[in-house]
Amino acid sequence: MRVSKKDIQHLKIALLLPCLNEELTLAKVIRDFRTEIPNLDIYVFDNGSTDRSREIANAEGARVVLVPRKGKGNVVRRMFEVVEADLYIMVDSDDTYDPKGVWQLLAPVLAGEAEMAVGSRQAESTHAFRKFHQFGNQLIIRLINTIFNSSFTDICSGYRVMTHYFVKNIPLLRNGFEVETELTVYSLMNGFSIKELPLAYGERPLNSHSKLKTFSDGYKVLLTIVWLMRDLRPLLFFSMVSMGLTLVGFMTIHSLFQSNLFLQMLVAVASVGLFTTGLILNTLNVKFSELQVLYRRQYQTRKPIIINNTTLFTEEESCKPKLSAVPNV
């Protein structure tokens, strides 16, 4: 399916730009996407920039939304809470993604083939990816493809097109760069259709630096996969852990009987039981947190305060219809 500007002129489309000190590239990204889709509603979600990013965004006519809590996950969660649109385009503000590729991402979403389309990064330069980033990305992809029987090529891409239904029904709890992994894994778990399309990926301009920390953020992404497995596939996760513990137990059970350490064994069993109870309660707590995130996104809004074209938000105000008072009979 080939998409033209005429096909989307009746739609409300939001461009969501996470931003942290991107003064060198932000204006170009806004202009390039506006050239492709003139009627875009452009939002810049600033995560505490200390350069001229906010000033540039205002000058380009974008709406600036401040996100004081650090971390890309917090930024994406705020995006999904406060922006209302038919379609959402989320892309990094570093000018590494090709704006012309947006038409390829829009096509499967508009055709009903996917609720989220992801741009799989194809490096145009040997310097587009750092070596450890590329290695870590491939490791995570293989792990997810093995666990979920999928065939993804890039789950950490920052270039995505999503439907309104997807955005309002996907719970996100992670705070950092692992949010992209969370988006993909939650989509798999909750039955959302995803489509990947290969798109050109360039290197950052001179003096523009990545905010991704290779080892600490890679470690968080791996932990995210483990936690998501625990929370969304608890039977599989705990069965695997149980099998490992059972194998260890068979190796030591003979010596336990010979040494008459039944009391110690009972204490160990009680310890494992308490630990398991804690894990179950923690998983329940996570599920309630997910429901709370979705509830806020579906039924509550934040009253905006606009100061110098910068949008702040007060406490949540309910969007649910107020029930009229029923007179006593």
N, C-alpha and C positions, 0 to 999 in steps of 0.2 A: 504493500500500500504506500503510495506517494502522497505526502501531506503538503498542502499549499497554505499560504497565508489566508486565503479565502475560507479554507476549511475550519479555521480556528478563530475567525474574527468575532464570532458570537460567544466565545468562551472567556471566562475570567481566569487568566493564567498568572500565577505569582512566580517571580524569580527570587529565590532565597539564597542570600550570599552570607555565609559565615565569615567573620572578619576579625583579624587580630594583627594590627600593624601592617596593612597592605597598601600603603599610600602609593607605592610605585606601580601597582597594577590595577587597582580598584576602578579607576575611571575608565580605563580601556575595556575592562570586562563589562561594565555597565553599558558602555556605548556599543560594543560589539553585539551584545545580546539584544539591545534595543533596535539595532539595525536589522537583525533577523526577525524579531517580533515586536513591532512598534507599540502595540497596546499592552505591553507587559506592566504588571504592578511589581515594582522592584523594591525589595526589602533588604537592608544591610543590617545584620545582627552583629553588633559590635561587642566583643568580649573583653573590653578593657584596653583598647588601643591607646598608645601613648604618642603616636605620630599624628599625621593630618588626615587619617582615614575618615573620621566622621565629617570633617569639614568638606572633604572631597565628595563624599556620598551626598551630602546636602546640596552641594553645588551642581551635582548631576541629576538632581530631582528625585533621588531615592528616599524612601522612608527609613530612618535609622531607628533601630530598636536596641536599647541597651540591655545587655545580659551580664549582670555583675558577677554571678557565680562562674568561676573559671572552668574550662573544659568544653570540648566540642559537643559532648553528649548533652550538656546543659543547654547549649545553644540550639541544637536540633530539637530538643524537647520543647523549648520556648517557641521555636518556629511553628511546630505542629499545634501548639496551644492557641496562638494568637492570630494566625493568618487564615482567612477564609477564601477559598478559590475552588474552581472546578478542577484545575490541574496545577501541580507544583513542580517547578524545575529547581533542583538544588545543585549548586555547583560551587567549587572553591573559588576564592577571590584572587588566586595567584597567577592567573592567565596561563595555566598549563593545559587547559581543556579547550577544544575547538568549538566555538559557538555554533558553527554551521552544522555540527553533529547533532544539535538539538532536534532537527527534523527526523533523523533516524530514530531517536529515542521516543519522539512523539508518536510515530507511526504505529507501533504495536499497542500502545496504550489507547489510542483513538480507535483502533480496530477491535478493541476488546480482547486482545490476545494476552495482555499482561496488565497487572495493577501497579507494577513497578518495572521500569526499564532502566538498565544499568549500563553505563559506558565502560566497557572493558578496555583498559589502557594499553595502547600499542605505542611503545616508545619511538619517537622520531629521532632521538639522539641517544648515544651511549651514556650521556650524563643525565638523562631524564630521571632515572632511578638510581638511588644509592645502592651499592652491592648488597649490604646487609638488609636494606628494606626489601629488595627484590627476593632475597633468600627467605626472609621471614614471611613475606606475602605468599610465596609458593608453598611453604610449609603449612601455613594455616589453610590455604585452599585445599591441599591434599587431605588434610585432617578432616575438614568439613565434608568434602566429597566422599570420603570413606565412611564417615559416620551417617550421613544423610542420603547416601546413594545418589548424589547430584553430580553435575558436570560443570561447575563454575570455573572461570578462568581468572576472575578478579573480584574479590568480595570487599576490598578496601577502597574501591573507587569513590571519589567524591562528586561524581556526575550522575544524577539520577532524575528521572521524571516519574511522578507518582500521581495516582488518582486521589480525589477527595476522600473516598471511602477508605482507601489504604491509610492515608495520613491520620484519619480520625479513629482508626481501630487498631493501630499497632502500638503496643506499650513499650516504652523505652525507659530503662532504669540506669544505664551506665553513664558515667560523667565525662569520659575522655574520648580519645580517638577510636576506641573500640566500638563506638556507636555504629559505625558502618557494618562491622561484623554482626552486631546485634540486629540491625535492620534485616540483613540477609537471613540469619538463622531464625528469627521470629517469623519471617515470611514463610520459610519452609515449614515450620512447626504449625503455623496457623492456616495453612492451605492457600496463601496468596500466590498468584501466578507471577513469576519473574522472568524477564527476558534480558539476556546480555547481548550487546552489540559492540563489535570492535570499533574503537574510535582513537584517533590520533592523540598522543599525549606528549607535550613538549616539556623542555626544561624551564626552570624558573629564570626570570631575567636576572642580569647581573645585580648584585647587592640585595637580592630578595632571598630570604632564607626560610626553609621549612620549619614548622613548629613541632613536627613529629620527632620524638626521641626514640631512636632505633630500639634500644634494649628495654627500657622501662615500658614504653607503649606496646612493644611486641609481647612482653610478658603479660601485660594487662589483657591483650587480645586473646592470648592462649587461656588465661584464667576465665575470660568471658565465655569461651567455648565450653569449658568445664562446668561453669556455673549454669549455663543455659541447658546443658545436658542434664545436670542434676535437677533443675527446676521443671523442665519440660518433658524429659523422658526419665523420670525417677526410677521406674522399674528396671530399665536397661542399665542405668548408671549404678544403682545400688546392687544389682545382680552381679555386675562386673567386679565391684569392690568386694562383694561377699565371696565370689569365687576365688579371688586372690587370697583373702583371709582364710578361707577353708583349706586351700593348699598349704598355707603356712601352718595351720592348725594340725593337719594330718602329719606333718613332719615332726611336731613336738608332742603330740598326744601320748605317744608311747612312753616317753621319758617322764611325763607328768604322772601317769599311773604308777610307774616304778618308784618315783620319789615321794609318793603320797601327798602331793600338793593340791589336794582337792579344794581346800579353803581359798588358796591363791587363785585357783581356776575359777571358783565361783565369783570372787571379787573381779577378776578379769572380764567374765561374762556380764556382770552387772555394769561394769564400766562401759563395755561396748554397747549394752542396751541403752544406757543413758545418753551416750554419744549419738546413737541412732535416733533416739527421741528428739534430741536437739536438732539434728539434721531435718527431720520431718517437720518440726515446728518452724524452723527457718524457711523451709520451702513454702509452707503455708503462708508465712509472713510475706514472702516475695510475691506470691500470687495475689494477696490482698493489696500489696503495693501497686501491682500492675492494674488491678481493677480501679484503684484510686486514681491512677494516671489517666486511664480511659474515661472515668467519670468526669474528671475536671475538664478534659478536652471536649467531651460531648455536651455537657450540661452547664458549664460555667464559662464565663468570660471575664476578662480583666478590663475595668474601666480605664480607657486610655487618657493620659495627660500628655499633650503635645507642647513641647517647649523648643522653640527654634528648629522646628521640623524634626526634632528628636522625640521618639515615642517612649514614654514611661508607662508603667502600669501599676494601678493601685491593687488592693486586695481583690480577690475574686468576687464577682457579683453573679448570682444565679440567673440563668437564662430561662429557667423553667417557668411556666405560667403560674402566677400566684392564684391560689384558690380564694374565692370570695368567702367572706364570713357567712356561716350558716346560722340563722337566728334560732334561738332556743324555742322549742315548742312547749 
